[in-house]
């Protein structure tokens, strides 16, 4: 199938791993976790949250913006930060990106 789509597997990036140890893909960390809900038919589910590298990148972007903006009003700094923070790049574990799960 890869040949038909003209795709190649990158030997340094491709590996077989245990889903219980987790893996990063497209800046998201995936890991199988047990389900502890009483009465659930599921024994485990795949959980996902931002990969560590993705979080570090966002933190660095925020640091770069804040560090250079000492003379600006708070509203101007917030205006520059909002696209980064609201861009879906930071999703805390347990928080749904569509707001369906309480993140308070």
N, CA, C and O atoms as a DFTB+ gen file, in Angstrom:
416 C
 N C O
     1  1       0.818      -1.178       0.000
     2  2       0.000       0.000       0.000
     3  2       0.874       1.258       0.000
     4  3       0.539       2.230      -0.677
     5  1       1.973       1.261       0.734
     6  2       2.851       2.423       0.785
     7  2       3.400       2.766      -0.595
     8  3       3.492       3.938      -0.960
     9  1       3.763       1.743      -1.354
    10  2       4.298       1.975      -2.698
    11  2       3.239       2.596      -3.609
    12  3       3.532       3.498      -4.394
    13  1       2.023       2.108      -3.493
    14  2       0.945       2.623      -4.321
    15  2       0.685       4.103      -4.026
    16  3       0.313       4.855      -4.927
    17  1       0.876       4.523      -2.782
    18  2       0.689       5.921      -2.395
    19  2       1.969       6.741      -2.533
    20  3       1.984       7.935      -2.235
    21  1       3.039       6.097      -2.986
    22  2       4.343       6.743      -3.154
    23  2       4.876       7.281      -1.825
    24  3       5.412       8.386      -1.753
    25  1       4.713       6.474      -0.784
    26  2       5.206       6.828       0.546
    27  2       6.364       5.920       0.911
    28  3       6.470       4.796       0.420
    29  1       7.240       6.429       1.788
    30  2       8.355       5.631       2.269
    31  2       8.378       5.670       3.785
    32  3       8.035       6.683       4.394
    33  1       8.779       4.576       4.386
    34  2       8.928       4.503       5.827
    35  2      10.315       5.030       6.178
    36  3      11.319       4.582       5.625
    37  1      10.360       5.983       7.102
    38  2      11.636       6.552       7.535
    39  2      12.219       5.637       8.622
    40  3      11.609       5.487       9.680
    41  1      13.392       5.022       8.382
    42  2      13.921       4.037       9.331
    43  2      14.229       4.598      10.717
    44  3      14.154       3.861      11.700
    45  1      14.571       5.874      10.822
    46  2      14.875       6.449      12.134
    47  2      13.613       6.837      12.896
    48  3      13.622       6.880      14.126
    49  1      12.531       7.119      12.179
    50  2      11.304       7.568      12.829
    51  2      10.293       6.448      13.043
    52  3       9.356       6.602      13.826
    53  1      10.468       5.344      12.368
    54  2       9.510       4.258      12.428
    55  2       9.998       3.181      13.389
    56  3      11.144       2.736      13.319
    57  1       9.108       2.774      14.283
    58  2       9.460       1.712      15.224
    59  2       8.184       1.012      15.671
    60  3       7.093       1.579      15.635
    61  1       8.350      -0.211      16.084
    62  2       7.238      -0.954      16.672
    63  2       7.342      -0.756      18.173
    64  3       8.403      -0.946      18.767
    65  1       6.238      -0.375      18.773
    66  2       6.261      -0.073      20.201
    67  2       5.050      -0.674      20.891
    68  3       4.089      -1.095      20.247
    69  1       5.115      -0.705      22.173
    70  2       4.017      -1.187      22.999
    71  2       3.089      -0.005      23.281
    72  3       3.534       1.024      23.789
    73  1       1.826      -0.145      22.960
    74  2       0.880       0.953      23.159
    75  2       0.743       1.325      24.628
    76  3       0.314       2.436      24.940
    77  1       1.092       0.435      25.526
    78  2       1.012       0.734      26.957
    79  2       2.158       1.643      27.395
    80  3       2.041       2.339      28.404
    81  1       3.264       1.645      26.651
    82  2       4.367       2.577      26.918
    83  2       4.087       3.924      26.280
    84  3       4.599       4.946      26.737
    85  1       3.282       3.935      25.233
    86  2       2.894       5.160      24.573
    87  2       3.833       5.537      23.441
    88  3       4.948       5.025      23.333
    89  1       3.355       6.444      22.601
    90  2       4.153       6.932      21.477
    91  2       3.644       8.303      21.077
    92  3       2.493       8.655      21.337
    93  1       4.515       9.071      20.442
    94  2       4.165      10.398      19.938
    95  2       3.929      10.325      18.440
    96  3       4.675       9.676      17.707
    97  1       2.870      11.007      17.996
    98  2       2.563      11.098      16.575
    99  2       1.880      12.430      16.330
   100  3       0.862      12.731      16.953
   101  1       2.433      13.234      15.425
   102  2       1.887      14.540      15.076
   103  2       1.662      15.415      16.319
   104  3       0.600      16.015      16.484
   105  1       2.666      15.475      17.175
   106  2       2.670      16.311      18.384
   107  2       1.656      15.872      19.432
   108  3       1.326      16.645      20.332
   109  1       1.161      14.652      19.329
   110  2       0.221      14.114      20.312
   111  2       0.804      12.820      20.869
   112  3       1.347      12.001      20.128
   113  1       0.684      12.643      22.203
   114  2       1.147      11.418      22.844
   115  2      -0.059      10.488      23.029
   116  3      -1.076      10.883      23.599
   117  1       0.068       9.264      22.546
   118  2      -0.985       8.249      22.660
   119  2      -0.524       7.179      23.640
   120  3       0.644       6.793      23.638
   121  1      -1.443       6.699      24.480
   122  2      -1.093       5.630      25.404
   123  2      -2.361       4.882      25.823
   124  3      -3.403       5.489      26.073
   125  1      -2.252       3.566      25.894
   126  2      -3.362       2.749      26.389
   127  2      -3.388       2.857      27.909
   128  3      -2.359       2.726      28.572
   129  1      -4.577       3.096      28.447
   130  2      -4.741       3.238      29.889
   131  2      -5.945       2.419      30.343
   132  3      -6.893       2.244      29.579
   133  1      -5.921       1.916      31.574
   134  2      -7.073       1.172      32.076
   135  2      -8.269       2.095      32.320
   136  3      -8.107       3.276      32.624
   137  1      -9.464       1.534      32.180
   138  2     -10.699       2.261      32.459
   139  2     -11.149       1.855      33.856
   140  3     -11.307       0.668      34.140
   141  1     -11.356       2.841      34.732
   142  2     -11.714       2.561      36.122
   143  2     -13.179       2.875      36.431
   144  3     -13.568       2.919      37.598
   145  1     -13.985       3.091      35.403
   146  2     -15.387       3.431      35.606
   147  2     -16.187       2.169      35.919
   148  3     -16.116       1.187      35.180
   149  1     -16.940       2.195      37.002
   150  2     -17.759       1.038      37.376
   151  2     -18.807       0.772      36.307
   152  3     -19.444       1.697      35.804
   153  1     -18.977      -0.476      35.970
   154  2     -19.978      -0.874      35.002
   155  2     -19.560      -0.702      33.554
   156  3     -20.338      -1.013      32.652
   157  1     -18.370      -0.222      33.311
   158  2     -17.915      -0.032      31.946
   159  2     -17.568      -1.371      31.309
   160  3     -16.945      -2.224      31.941
   161  1     -17.972      -1.550      30.061
   162  2     -17.608      -2.770      29.350
   163  2     -16.172      -2.698      28.841
   164  3     -15.572      -3.720      28.507
   165  1     -15.630      -1.497      28.782
   166  2     -14.253      -1.333      28.341
   167  2     -13.296      -1.617      29.484
   168  3     -13.513      -1.173      30.611
   169  1     -12.262      -2.338      29.197
   170  2     -11.218      -2.590      30.183
   171  2     -10.114      -1.543      30.075
   172  3      -9.457      -1.211      31.061
   173  1      -9.919      -1.024      28.849
   174  2      -8.884      -0.027      28.614
   175  2      -9.278       0.831      27.427
   176  3     -10.129       0.454      26.621
   177  1      -8.640       1.998      27.333
   178  2      -8.907       2.894      26.210
   179  2      -7.629       3.643      25.858
   180  3      -6.700       3.743      26.660
   181  1      -7.609       4.161      24.643
   182  2      -6.456       4.938      24.199
   183  2      -6.658       6.382      24.631
   184  3      -7.641       7.020      24.255
   185  1      -5.733       6.885      25.413
   186  2      -5.785       8.271      25.878
   187  2      -4.776       9.081      25.090
   188  3      -3.775       8.541      24.619
   189  1      -5.028      10.358      24.945
   190  2      -4.083      11.206      24.241
   191  2      -3.982      12.562      24.913
   192  3      -4.942      13.064      25.497
   193  1      -2.793      13.139      24.814
   194  2      -2.515      14.462      25.336
   195  2      -1.324      15.027      24.572
   196  3      -0.664      14.289      23.841
   197  1      -1.034      16.303      24.722
   198  2       0.061      16.895      23.949
   199  2       1.392      16.222      24.266
   200  3       1.680      15.906      25.420
   201  1       2.188      16.011      23.244
   202  2       3.521      15.446      23.431
   203  2       4.399      16.473      24.143
   204  3       4.192      17.679      24.008
   205  1       5.375      15.986      24.897
   206  2       6.262      16.872      25.654
   207  2       6.947      17.898      24.755
   208  3       7.061      19.067      25.124
   209  1       7.400      17.470      23.583
   210  2       8.069      18.391      22.668
   211  2       7.124      19.498      22.203
   212  3       7.544      20.644      22.043
   213  1       5.857      19.164      21.988
   214  2       4.880      20.164      21.558
   215  2       4.640      21.187      22.666
   216  3       4.540      22.385      22.398
   217  1       4.548      20.719      23.899
   218  2       4.342      21.628      25.030
   219  2       5.544      22.551      25.179
   220  3       5.377      23.746      25.423
   221  1       6.746      22.017      25.037
   222  2       7.955      22.845      25.138
   223  2       7.979      23.921      24.058
   224  3       8.368      25.060      24.320
   225  1       7.560      23.557      22.832
   226  2       7.527      24.543      21.746
   227  2       6.562      25.676      22.060
   228  3       6.883      26.843      21.836
   229  1       5.385      25.345      22.577
   230  2       4.397      26.370      22.898
   231  2       4.904      27.255      24.030
   232  3       4.761      28.477      23.984
   233  1       5.497      26.634      25.046
   234  2       6.046      27.423      26.153
   235  2       7.114      28.386      25.658
   236  3       7.181      29.531      26.106
   237  1       7.952      27.921      24.732
   238  2       9.000      28.783      24.190
   239  2       8.398      29.942      23.399
   240  3       8.883      31.069      23.495
   241  1       7.345      29.679      22.616
   242  2       6.684      30.751      21.871
   243  2       6.106      31.789      22.820
   244  3       6.239      32.991      22.591
   245  1       5.457      31.316      23.897
   246  2       4.887      32.232      24.887
   247  2       5.999      33.042      25.544
   248  3       5.868      34.254      25.713
   249  1       7.088      32.382      25.914
   250  2       8.227      33.068      26.528
   251  2       8.794      34.123      25.590
   252  3       9.117      35.228      26.025
   253  1       8.917      33.795      24.301
   254  2       9.446      34.742      23.326
   255  2       8.561      35.973      23.205
   256  3       9.067      37.090      23.089
   257  1       7.269      35.787      23.231
   258  2       6.342      36.911      23.113
   259  2       6.362      37.766      24.377
   260  3       6.455      38.990      24.294
   261  1       6.276      37.140      25.533
   262  2       6.228      37.885      26.788
   263  2       7.560      38.584      27.057
   264  3       7.577      39.725      27.518
   265  1       8.658      37.918      26.775
   266  2       9.969      38.474      27.073
   267  2      10.301      39.733      26.299
   268  3      11.139      40.512      26.750
   269  1       9.686      39.964      25.163
   270  2       9.998      41.120      24.323
   271  2       8.947      42.222      24.425
   272  3       9.030      43.213      23.699
   273  1       7.988      42.079      25.285
   274  2       6.843      42.992      25.265
   275  2       6.664      43.773      26.571
   276  3       5.528      43.995      26.992
   277  1       7.733      44.186      27.210
   278  2       7.599      44.868      28.488
   279  2       6.895      46.213      28.372
   280  3       6.234      46.647      29.315
   281  1       7.028      46.876      27.225
   282  2       6.430      48.203      27.076
   283  2       4.991      48.198      26.600
   284  3       4.365      49.257      26.549
   285  1       4.450      47.052      26.255
   286  2       3.094      46.987      25.707
   287  2       2.051      46.893      26.811
   288  3       2.339      46.469      27.930
   289  1       0.847      47.296      26.472
   290  2      -0.280      47.146      27.390
   291  2      -0.660      45.672      27.461
   292  3      -0.386      44.898      26.544
   293  1      -1.289      45.307      28.558
   294  2      -1.702      43.919      28.766
   295  2      -2.596      43.433      27.629
   296  3      -2.450      42.299      27.172
   297  1      -3.507      44.263      27.173
   298  2      -4.427      43.871      26.108
   299  2      -3.663      43.505      24.828
   300  3      -4.046      42.575      24.118
   301  1      -2.589      44.237      24.540
   302  2      -1.802      43.963      23.337
   303  2      -1.052      42.641      23.455
   304  3      -0.946      41.895      22.480
   305  1      -0.531      42.349      24.648
   306  2       0.170      41.078      24.869
   307  2      -0.823      39.919      24.753
   308  3      -0.529      38.901      24.127
   309  1      -1.988      40.084      25.356
   310  2      -3.021      39.039      25.283
   311  2      -3.432      38.809      23.835
   312  3      -3.656      37.670      23.426
   313  1      -3.532      39.877      23.064
   314  2      -3.908      39.754      21.655
   315  2      -2.880      38.921      20.882
   316  3      -3.244      38.164      19.982
   317  1      -1.596      39.059      21.232
   318  2      -0.558      38.264      20.573
   319  2      -0.521      36.827      21.079
   320  3      -0.193      35.914      20.321
   321  1      -0.854      36.619      22.351
   322  2      -0.794      35.272      22.925
   323  2      -1.991      34.410      22.561
   324  3      -1.857      33.193      22.436
   325  1      -3.156      35.016      22.388
   326  2      -4.376      34.243      22.151
   327  2      -4.276      33.255      20.995
   328  3      -4.700      32.112      21.166
   329  1      -3.743      33.620      19.826
   330  2      -3.677      32.629      18.744
   331  2      -2.828      31.407      19.100
   332  3      -3.104      30.301      18.636
   333  1      -1.807      31.607      19.916
   334  2      -0.950      30.486      20.309
   335  2      -1.667      29.604      21.321
   336  3      -1.682      28.381      21.187
   337  1      -2.256      30.223      22.324
   338  2      -2.902      29.455      23.395
   339  2      -4.197      28.817      22.906
   340  3      -4.478      27.666      23.243
   341  1      -4.980      29.533      22.128
   342  2      -6.252      29.003      21.628
   343  2      -6.088      28.113      20.411
   344  3      -7.058      27.508      19.955
   345  1      -4.888      28.021      19.881
   346  2      -4.661      27.255      18.667
   347  2      -4.787      25.757      18.834
   348  3      -4.529      25.011      17.889
   349  1      -5.174      25.299      20.007
   350  2      -5.324      23.871      20.233
   351  2      -4.005      23.177      20.506
   352  3      -3.936      21.948      20.524
   353  1      -2.945      23.966      20.721
   354  2      -1.643      23.356      20.935
   355  2      -1.443      22.923      22.377
   356  3      -0.597      22.074      22.660
   357  1      -2.204      23.493      23.280
   358  2      -2.112      23.054      24.670
   359  2      -3.477      22.519      25.066
   360  3      -4.448      23.271      25.149
   361  1      -3.545      21.239      25.306
   362  2      -4.758      20.605      25.797
   363  2      -4.342      19.827      27.029
   364  3      -3.566      18.876      26.939
   365  1      -4.850      20.223      28.164
   366  2      -4.465      19.528      29.382
   367  2      -5.063      18.125      29.382
   368  3      -6.153      17.927      28.844
   369  1      -4.376      17.146      29.973
   370  2      -4.948      15.797      30.043
   371  2      -6.344      15.831      30.668
   372  3      -6.568      16.462      31.701
   373  1      -7.264      15.142      30.020
   374  2      -8.623      15.086      30.524
   375  2      -9.513      16.185      29.996
   376  3     -10.710      16.186      30.283
   377  1      -8.974      17.122      29.235
   378  2      -9.759      18.212      28.681
   379  2     -10.071      17.929      27.224
   380  3      -9.172      17.628      26.439
   381  1     -11.314      18.021      26.868
   382  2     -11.700      17.817      25.483
   383  2     -11.446      19.058      24.662
   384  3     -11.722      20.163      25.127
   385  1     -10.919      18.911      23.438
   386  2     -10.653      20.067      22.596
   387  2     -11.923      20.806      22.187
   388  3     -11.874      21.987      21.841
   389  1     -13.059      20.112      22.226
   390  2     -14.322      20.760      21.862
   391  2     -15.056      21.301      23.082
   392  3     -16.199      21.748      22.977
   393  1     -14.402      21.261      24.237
   394  2     -15.000      21.793      25.454
   395  2     -16.016      20.864      26.087
   396  3     -16.738      21.269      26.997
   397  1     -16.085      19.608      25.615
   398  2     -17.089      18.694      26.135
   399  2     -16.738      18.186      27.536
   400  3     -17.610      17.693      28.253
   401  1     -15.491      18.301      27.921
   402  2     -15.059      17.855      29.249
   403  2     -14.615      19.083      30.014
   404  3     -13.915      19.940      29.474
   405  1     -15.019      19.170      31.272
   406  2     -14.663      20.325      32.087
   407  2     -13.154      20.389      32.302
   408  3     -12.533      19.396      32.680
   409  1     -12.579      21.538      32.064
   410  2     -11.134      21.723      32.222
   411  2     -10.822      22.661      33.373
   412  3      -9.694      23.140      33.489
   413  1     -11.774      22.924      34.202
   414  2     -11.616      23.902      35.276
   415  2     -10.668      23.453      36.289
   416  3     -10.423      24.165      37.263
